[in-house]
Amino acid sequence: MGDEVFLEPRGTKGRPQVKRERADRMIAALVIEAEKINADPLPWYDVTKLSVFGSYLSAKPVLGDLDIAVRTTPRWQPNSGGFTRAWQTFPSDCPAPKTIARDQLSIIHWPRLYVLKRLKQVGRGINIHSQHDLDSCGFEFEVIFEKPEGDVLFLK
């Protein structure tokens, strides 16, 4: 037996595959959710860029999943102590799930993870990746959302 790969009727990890029409609806919903996150005063991060890549860029009618790259930007000025305040105060404003609350590193990053979790909850079959990682790989992608420059909310 060689190294052939056979596609099954289910996507990654046994999940049903995503039809293109559903992927289009999820992309529209992701853009709306990014705008909601950016308008919400609670998160300590803004969504500044969303990109789609992978099988969505092909002509396939059925995709394995929907790969989305996300760039987030903190809402505080550099060197202002905002990161420390974010992870110290955000959990009281928005408690972390028990799975995150057990891991100190996840607690520290909960303000950013909260934003990523909101995006992922748009629909089953969405895989969230870092825009930075996607940029460094050189893969083809299509930007589906970009926050206008100068539209910045700095927290004090």
C-alpha positions in Angstrom: 0.0 0.0 0.0 1.4 3.4 -1.0 1.0 6.9 0.5 -2.3 7.6 -1.2 -4.8 9.8 0.6 -8.5 9.0 0.3 -11.0 11.6 1.1 -13.8 10.5 3.3 -17.3 12.1 3.5 -16.3 13.8 6.7 -13.7 16.5 7.3 -10.9 16.8 9.8 -11.4 14.9 13.1 -14.6 13.3 11.8 -16.5 16.5 11.5 -18.9 16.9 8.6 -17.4 18.8 5.7 -18.4 22.4 5.0 -20.4 23.1 1.9 -19.4 26.3 0.0 -22.7 28.0 0.5 -22.4 27.5 4.3 -18.8 28.7 4.2 -20.0 31.9 2.5 -22.6 32.4 5.2 -20.0 31.8 7.9 -17.6 34.3 6.3 -20.3 37.0 6.3 -21.1 36.1 9.9 -17.4 36.4 10.9 -17.2 39.9 9.4 -20.3 40.9 11.4 -18.8 39.3 14.6 -15.5 41.1 14.1 -17.4 44.4 13.8 -19.3 43.6 17.0 -16.2 42.7 18.9 -14.6 46.0 17.8 -17.7 48.0 18.9 -17.9 46.1 22.3 -16.0 48.0 25.1 -15.4 44.7 27.0 -12.6 43.0 24.9 -9.1 44.3 25.4 -8.2 43.4 21.8 -9.6 44.5 18.5 -9.9 42.3 15.4 -7.8 44.1 12.8 -7.7 41.5 10.0 -9.5 38.4 8.9 -8.3 36.3 6.0 -9.5 33.1 4.5 -7.1 30.5 3.0 -6.9 26.8 2.2 -9.6 24.9 0.4 -12.0 27.9 0.3 -9.8 29.5 -2.4 -10.3 26.5 -4.7 -13.4 25.9 -6.8 -14.5 22.9 -4.7 -18.2 22.8 -3.8 -17.4 21.0 -0.5 -14.5 22.0 1.8 -12.9 20.1 4.6 -13.1 23.1 6.9 -13.0 26.9 6.8 -9.5 28.2 7.5 -9.5 31.7 8.9 -6.4 33.7 9.9 -6.9 36.4 12.5 -4.8 39.4 13.5 -5.7 41.0 16.8 -4.4 44.3 18.2 -4.3 45.3 21.8 -6.4 48.3 22.8 -3.6 49.9 24.9 -0.6 52.0 24.1 2.7 50.1 24.1 4.7 50.2 27.4 1.6 51.5 29.3 1.2 48.4 31.5 -2.0 47.6 29.6 -1.1 43.9 29.1 -0.8 43.4 32.9 -4.0 45.2 33.6 -5.7 43.2 30.8 -5.0 39.8 32.3 -5.5 41.0 35.9 -8.8 42.7 35.4 -10.5 41.1 32.4 -11.2 37.8 34.1 -13.4 39.6 36.7 -15.3 41.4 33.9 -15.5 38.2 31.8 -14.7 35.0 33.8 -12.7 32.4 31.9 -14.1 28.9 31.3 -13.0 26.3 33.8 -10.7 24.7 31.2 -8.8 27.9 30.9 -9.0 28.9 34.5 -6.7 26.0 35.4 -3.8 27.0 33.3 -1.9 30.2 34.3 -0.6 30.9 30.8 -4.1 30.7 29.4 -5.4 33.0 32.1 -2.7 35.5 31.1 -3.8 35.3 27.5 -7.6 35.0 28.3 -8.3 38.6 27.0 -7.1 37.6 23.5 -8.4 34.1 23.7 -11.9 35.5 24.4 -11.8 37.4 21.1 -10.7 34.3 19.2 -13.3 32.2 20.9 -16.1 34.6 19.9 -15.0 34.3 16.3 -14.8 30.5 16.4 -18.3 30.2 17.8 -19.7 31.7 14.6 -20.0 28.1 13.2 -18.7 24.5 13.3 -16.0 23.8 10.9 -14.1 27.1 11.4 -10.3 26.7 12.2 -8.7 29.8 13.6 -5.1 30.5 12.8 -2.7 33.5 13.4 -2.4 36.0 10.6 1.3 36.3 11.5 1.8 32.6 11.0 0.0 32.7 7.7 2.1 35.6 6.5 5.3 33.8 7.4 4.2 30.7 5.5 3.6 32.5 2.2 0.3 30.7 1.5 -2.2 32.4 -0.7 -5.1 34.1 1.2 -7.9 36.5 0.7 -8.6 39.3 3.2 -12.3 39.3 4.2 -12.1 42.0 6.9 -9.7 44.8 7.7 -10.3 47.4 10.4 -9.7 50.9 9.0 -6.4 52.4 10.1 -6.8 55.2 12.6 -9.9 53.6 14.0 -8.2 52.9 17.3 -9.6 52.7 20.8 -6.9 53.0 23.5 -7.8 51.9 27.0 -6.4 53.8 29.9 
